[in-house]
């Protein structure tokens, strides 16, 4: 497979999975003297590893001498397999395989949109390997809380009869596809109905103008996580992608903070100052992603 991205990007490689599915990935090796955890980026639904957040984090980690992996789930991007065969459990298993096979030592999982759900599931499966969690517009339980409520009787009948349903996507020509297998299998992985026994520190980022994943979904995730060190940063003027330069700075700041906590030898970043466009959760205060490389 050919590499894509800038000339300094690591070459694209593949990880063979059971059933003959090859997962495409890019990996940055840690520098010889680099302390601290590596970083694994998990993309969103119908998205791929060529999005701006993944590439920005890759450059950031490479400059720091920090290990980094980005990859495509089966049926996504440049990986093998059919999208319609994918489920939350299958994509979770892909993430666990990447964690087990392509990384060493503690890792910080960074999940965008549906990748936030996958990252939490992977952290629960490998608690000894995950040093921290960063989510961007986490779409935890998206099938039950965001997709299912939008399906009318005709949509549900089509899903049962044909096994799939297509809707136009606001993010590009690739339609938003939902399968019956996805909706049914996802019921086994719903998290927000009970406490989530994850002990690692977490930093949750969410735009308050997100039209696809309500920011209150991240509030619910924060409330359910058992860890005490969980912080939610709400960006008042932020949408779903959070890929503008100021948002990417917040993202790398969150990753650096967790890395410094896991490896005291690393310089601890100063606290991120809030701008007028950034707000913490007020006291009183729908998943849709497209496949054009961004984690929508």
Secondary structure, DSSP 8 states (H G I E B T S, - for coil): ----SSTTS--EEEEEETTTEEEEEEEE---TT--S-EEEEE--TT--TTSHHHHHHHHHHHHHT--EEEE--TTSTTSSS-GGG--HHHHHHHHHHHHHHH--S-EEEEEETHHHHHHHHHHHHTTTTEEEEEEES--TTHIIIIIGGG--HHHHHHHHHHSEEEE--TTSSS-EEEEHHHHHHGGGG--TTS-B---SEEEEEEETT-SSS-THHHHHHHHHB--S-EEEEEETT--SS--SHHHHHHHHHHHHHHHHHH-TTS---------TTEEE--S-------SSSS--
